[in-house]
Amino acid sequence: MKALVVYESLYGNTAAIGEVIATSLRTHGLEVDAGPISKVSPTSAVGVDLLVVGGPTHAHGMSKSSTRKTAVDDKKNSFPEPTVEPGLREWLTGLPPVPTRVACYEVLSLAAVVATLVGVRRHRPDLALPWYLLAAARAVNVAGT
């Protein structure tokens, strides 16, 4: 089975997650190509069995040209290759019609909410409220996108 993992990353976090997903898929026997959308053409999705697409939630949604520019210009941003162009929206628009299964990071984000709640219930930390607030904030963020 062949997979393609692509991501738009502004500060490096989405890139790190994408590479972890690619590594995990490889350990499960898949043939995986991975990389930022600035280096992977949408036509690379032709012939893959699984397409995993990741993008940051930036300014309460998918990034735009203006939010990507803000990230690139951020003096605190130490990520060496923030995505400038194309953005994820543009990359997805360029996808050829292919019969491919698509997985999005938001599904993983929702899984993180569930995992946090299960972890709090299972491990019963002394201070559970911060964990519940973290899960609630992430759930609101997922629902908003």
Backbone bond lengths (Angstrom), bond angles and torsions (degrees), N, CA, C in turn:
res aa  C-N    CA-C-N  psi(-1)  N-CA   C-N-CA  omega(-1)  CA-C   N-CA-C  phi
1 M - - - 1.450 - - 1.525 107.99 -
2 K 1.321 115.97 136.74 1.463 121.16 -177.47 1.525 109.74 -110.30
3 A 1.338 115.59 135.67 1.470 121.16 -179.73 1.525 109.66 -127.52
4 L 1.320 113.86 152.80 1.465 121.84 174.43 1.520 107.39 -127.59
5 V 1.321 116.64 124.08 1.466 122.97 177.54 1.518 107.38 -113.06
6 V 1.326 116.29 117.51 1.466 121.02 179.19 1.521 109.01 -126.55
7 Y 1.315 114.89 152.88 1.458 118.39 -177.55 1.519 110.71 -153.17
8 E 1.325 112.73 152.65 1.463 121.52 167.97 1.513 104.42 -105.59
9 S 1.313 117.37 129.90 1.454 119.70 -178.42 1.521 109.52 -137.10
10 L 1.316 115.69 131.76 1.458 120.67 -178.75 1.521 112.30 -103.41
11 Y 1.318 117.40 -39.16 1.466 121.73 -178.79 1.532 112.57 -115.51
12 G 1.340 117.16 0.76 1.456 120.91 177.51 1.514 115.10 100.91
13 N 1.329 117.95 -14.29 1.458 120.07 -177.41 1.525 112.05 -68.31
14 T 1.331 116.92 -45.90 1.462 120.37 -179.49 1.520 110.27 -66.89
15 A 1.324 117.25 -34.98 1.466 120.80 176.07 1.530 110.12 -62.47
16 A 1.321 116.51 -44.57 1.474 120.44 179.82 1.527 110.74 -60.89
17 I 1.327 116.96 -43.65 1.464 120.89 179.07 1.528 109.79 -64.50
18 G 1.327 116.61 -43.73 1.460 119.90 179.11 1.517 112.54 -59.59
19 E 1.320 116.93 -41.60 1.466 120.15 179.48 1.535 111.59 -68.94
20 V 1.327 117.11 -35.68 1.471 120.22 176.20 1.528 110.20 -64.94
21 I 1.335 116.39 -42.33 1.466 120.43 177.48 1.525 109.83 -61.86
22 A 1.330 117.21 -44.86 1.471 120.72 179.12 1.524 111.20 -60.47
23 T 1.317 116.84 -44.21 1.465 121.14 178.77 1.519 111.01 -62.21
24 S 1.321 116.57 -43.03 1.465 120.66 179.53 1.530 111.10 -63.39
25 L 1.320 116.24 -42.72 1.466 119.15 178.28 1.528 110.91 -63.05
26 R 1.327 116.64 -38.57 1.471 120.08 177.71 1.526 111.24 -63.11
27 T 1.335 116.46 -41.17 1.468 119.07 -179.69 1.523 111.63 -67.18
28 H 1.318 116.71 -18.28 1.466 121.09 177.09 1.530 111.77 -97.18
29 G 1.337 116.58 15.20 1.446 121.33 171.16 1.513 117.00 91.84
30 L 1.321 118.63 5.43 1.459 120.15 179.64 1.519 110.59 -85.50
31 E 1.318 114.99 149.00 1.459 121.49 171.69 1.526 105.49 -87.29
32 V 1.347 117.73 117.29 1.462 120.87 -170.14 1.526 111.92 -125.03
33 D 1.334 115.27 131.68 1.455 122.19 166.77 1.519 105.65 -108.40
34 A 1.330 116.86 140.56 1.468 120.07 -178.48 1.515 109.99 -144.55
35 G 1.335 115.24 151.14 1.444 119.16 175.70 1.511 112.21 167.66
36 P 1.336 115.70 173.19 1.463 120.41 179.50 1.530 110.58 -72.31
37 I 1.329 115.92 150.88 1.463 119.85 -178.40 1.520 112.13 -62.82
38 S 1.317 117.66 -20.86 1.463 120.09 177.71 1.532 111.71 -70.67
39 K 1.335 117.16 -16.49 1.468 120.92 -178.73 1.524 113.43 -117.64
40 V 1.337 117.50 -2.64 1.461 121.65 -178.34 1.527 108.32 -121.52
41 S 1.293 115.69 119.66 1.465 120.61 -179.70 1.527 110.71 -72.60
42 P 1.328 117.43 144.59 1.470 119.36 175.09 1.528 112.97 -56.46
43 T 1.328 117.35 -28.62 1.466 119.55 178.84 1.526 112.18 -68.73
44 S 1.343 117.61 -12.38 1.467 121.18 175.76 1.519 111.60 -65.97
45 A 1.331 117.03 -16.72 1.467 121.06 -179.87 1.521 112.20 -75.62
46 V 1.319 116.73 -14.47 1.466 119.70 178.96 1.523 109.21 -65.18
47 G 1.308 116.19 126.68 1.455 121.23 177.00 1.512 115.60 89.16
48 V 1.325 118.62 -1.42 1.465 119.12 177.18 1.529 109.94 -87.94
49 D 1.327 115.45 152.03 1.458 121.18 178.24 1.516 112.29 -90.35
50 L 1.337 116.02 -25.61 1.458 121.11 -178.85 1.524 108.87 -139.85
51 L 1.317 115.99 127.41 1.460 121.90 176.02 1.519 107.73 -114.96
52 V 1.334 115.88 119.74 1.461 121.45 177.86 1.521 106.58 -110.43
53 V 1.335 116.08 121.31 1.457 121.81 -176.21 1.514 108.77 -119.40
54 G 1.318 116.92 128.65 1.457 120.54 179.49 1.506 112.08 -128.11
55 G 1.303 115.16 142.61 1.449 120.42 177.34 1.509 110.44 -149.61
56 P 1.306 116.60 154.78 1.464 119.73 -179.49 1.524 111.34 -76.90
57 T 1.304 114.64 152.14 1.454 119.88 168.19 1.518 104.88 -88.27
58 H 1.316 116.56 115.54 1.456 120.99 -172.72 1.517 108.25 -131.58
59 A 1.303 117.26 119.63 1.463 122.34 -178.02 1.531 109.99 58.12
60 H 1.325 116.10 47.38 1.468 124.61 175.02 1.518 113.87 66.50
61 G 1.312 118.94 31.43 1.454 121.53 177.01 1.512 110.58 175.79
62 M 1.327 115.14 -166.54 1.460 119.27 176.15 1.525 108.85 -67.07
63 S 1.316 115.29 149.33 1.460 118.78 -177.60 1.524 110.98 -65.09
64 K 1.316 113.90 155.68 1.460 122.27 174.50 1.517 106.45 -122.58
65 S 1.291 115.87 170.55 1.461 120.00 179.30 1.526 111.29 -53.51
66 S 1.333 116.10 -41.96 1.469 119.89 -178.14 1.523 112.38 -68.01
67 T 1.343 118.18 -37.98 1.468 119.34 -179.64 1.519 110.59 -74.32
68 R 1.337 117.05 -32.30 1.468 119.14 175.69 1.529 109.90 -66.14
69 K 1.319 117.54 -40.10 1.471 121.14 178.50 1.527 110.28 -62.66
70 T 1.333 116.46 -40.95 1.466 120.51 177.82 1.521 110.73 -59.40
71 A 1.336 116.92 -43.22 1.468 120.71 179.89 1.522 111.19 -66.29
72 V 1.322 116.55 -41.28 1.466 120.35 179.97 1.526 110.61 -64.16
73 D 1.326 116.54 -39.56 1.465 121.44 -178.12 1.531 113.64 -80.41
74 D 1.334 117.87 -9.48 1.465 122.38 -178.33 1.530 109.52 -66.02
75 K 1.317 116.78 117.04 1.468 121.37 -177.80 1.533 112.31 -64.42
76 K 1.339 117.86 -22.90 1.460 121.63 179.20 1.530 112.13 -82.80
77 N 1.329 116.56 -8.88 1.461 120.67 -177.89 1.524 109.42 -77.69
78 S 1.327 116.06 113.22 1.464 120.29 -179.15 1.526 112.87 -101.21
79 F 1.336 117.46 1.82 1.459 120.87 179.54 1.529 108.45 -69.55
80 P 1.340 117.87 125.21 1.462 119.92 -173.02 1.536 115.42 -71.63
81 E 1.342 118.17 -22.27 1.463 119.76 -175.84 1.518 112.73 -132.42
82 P 1.332 119.01 62.35 1.467 117.96 177.56 1.529 110.73 -66.01
83 T 1.318 115.90 142.82 1.467 120.48 -179.91 1.519 109.46 -67.94
84 V 1.315 115.85 125.74 1.459 120.94 176.16 1.526 108.14 -105.11
85 E 1.286 116.79 -63.46 1.464 123.04 177.96 1.517 108.18 -144.10
86 P 1.268 120.97 145.53 1.455 125.86 -6.39 1.512 109.89 -76.26
87 G 1.303 115.84 159.16 1.450 120.68 172.36 1.525 109.09 -82.42
88 L 1.304 115.43 171.07 1.460 120.47 -178.83 1.525 111.86 -60.74
89 R 1.333 116.83 -40.07 1.471 119.82 178.11 1.518 110.60 -57.04
90 E 1.314 116.20 -48.14 1.461 120.85 -178.02 1.529 111.03 -66.33
91 W 1.328 116.10 -38.68 1.460 120.44 179.73 1.521 110.06 -63.14
92 L 1.330 115.95 -45.45 1.468 119.79 -179.90 1.526 111.41 -63.90
93 T 1.321 116.78 -36.31 1.464 120.79 178.33 1.523 110.70 -62.80
94 G 1.316 116.79 -31.32 1.458 121.21 -179.24 1.515 114.65 -81.52
95 L 1.338 117.97 -1.90 1.460 120.63 -179.70 1.523 111.02 -65.30
96 P 1.310 117.33 131.56 1.456 118.54 173.39 1.533 108.78 -74.02
97 P 1.326 118.14 156.16 1.459 119.02 177.86 1.530 109.70 -69.83
98 V 1.325 115.56 109.47 1.467 120.83 -179.39 1.522 109.39 -131.13
99 P 1.323 117.28 144.37 1.468 119.76 176.30 1.529 110.39 -78.35
100 T 1.303 116.32 89.75 1.459 122.27 -174.42 1.518 109.63 -134.11
101 R 1.308 115.70 143.93 1.463 120.03 171.82 1.518 107.68 -80.77
102 V 1.323 116.52 136.17 1.461 120.70 -177.36 1.523 109.26 -118.93
103 A 1.318 116.45 130.45 1.457 121.67 175.28 1.519 107.19 -118.34
104 C 1.290 117.08 136.21 1.462 121.35 -179.05 1.520 109.97 -115.32
105 Y 1.317 115.29 151.88 1.457 120.08 -178.31 1.523 112.39 -62.18
106 E 1.327 117.86 -26.09 1.458 117.94 -178.82 1.524 110.78 -60.74
107 V 1.329 116.84 -31.41 1.464 119.93 174.83 1.523 108.76 -62.31
108 L 1.326 115.62 -41.17 1.463 119.57 178.08 1.522 111.12 -67.35
109 S 1.321 116.28 -35.20 1.462 119.60 177.72 1.519 110.80 -63.68
110 L 1.322 115.84 -41.43 1.459 119.53 177.75 1.524 110.03 -65.47
111 A 1.319 116.53 -37.38 1.465 120.25 176.81 1.526 110.47 -63.01
112 A 1.330 117.30 -34.55 1.471 120.61 177.83 1.520 110.90 -65.61
113 V 1.333 116.76 -36.12 1.466 120.39 176.64 1.526 109.31 -62.49
114 V 1.317 116.19 -48.76 1.468 120.95 -179.67 1.517 110.41 -62.31
115 A 1.331 117.10 -43.91 1.466 120.52 -179.92 1.525 111.48 -62.02
116 T 1.326 117.41 -39.07 1.461 121.05 177.91 1.531 110.32 -62.86
117 L 1.322 116.10 -46.60 1.476 119.52 -179.70 1.528 111.61 -64.49
118 V 1.321 116.80 -41.45 1.470 119.96 178.22 1.526 109.78 -64.88
119 G 1.337 116.56 -41.43 1.465 120.22 179.56 1.523 112.38 -62.52
120 V 1.315 117.42 -40.93 1.472 120.92 178.33 1.522 109.74 -64.53
121 R 1.315 115.04 -43.55 1.476 119.08 -179.19 1.526 111.24 -65.95
122 R 1.313 116.32 -40.70 1.464 120.74 -176.64 1.531 112.36 -74.75
123 H 1.346 117.63 -42.86 1.465 121.14 -173.10 1.522 113.99 -96.73
124 R 1.317 117.25 -13.12 1.459 123.47 176.72 1.535 113.31 43.04
125 P 1.340 117.56 65.50 1.472 119.46 179.61 1.527 111.13 -65.99
126 D 1.324 115.79 154.89 1.469 120.37 179.36 1.526 111.15 -59.14
127 L 1.310 116.64 -39.32 1.463 121.57 178.48 1.532 108.62 -110.05
128 A 1.303 116.71 88.54 1.464 121.22 -178.26 1.527 112.37 -83.82
129 L 1.334 117.59 -28.02 1.457 120.70 -174.96 1.529 113.47 -55.02
130 P 1.333 119.79 -45.69 1.469 118.13 178.74 1.537 112.85 -58.90
131 W 1.320 116.72 -36.02 1.464 120.44 178.65 1.529 110.92 -67.94
132 Y 1.325 116.86 -40.65 1.469 119.97 177.24 1.527 110.76 -65.10
133 L 1.330 116.17 -39.01 1.467 119.43 178.36 1.531 111.15 -66.01
134 L 1.323 116.16 -40.19 1.462 120.17 176.91 1.529 110.42 -61.46
135 A 1.326 117.17 -45.48 1.465 121.19 179.70 1.534 110.32 -64.16
136 A 1.318 116.74 -41.80 1.479 120.38 179.82 1.528 110.58 -64.75
137 A 1.311 117.01 -42.94 1.469 120.45 179.79 1.527 110.48 -62.45
138 R 1.327 116.18 -43.67 1.473 119.32 179.45 1.523 111.35 -66.07
139 A 1.334 116.72 -37.87 1.468 120.47 178.51 1.526 110.69 -64.53
140 V 1.323 117.26 -41.23 1.459 120.81 177.43 1.529 109.75 -64.40
141 N 1.319 116.65 -40.59 1.456 120.69 178.83 1.536 111.00 -63.35
142 V 1.318 117.34 -43.31 1.472 121.09 178.77 1.526 109.90 -64.66
143 A 1.332 116.58 -43.83 1.460 120.76 -179.18 1.532 111.37 -63.82
144 G 1.332 116.53 -32.31 1.447 121.07 -179.46 1.511 114.04 -74.12
145 T 1.331 116.50 -20.18 1.468 119.60 179.40 1.462 108.14 -103.03
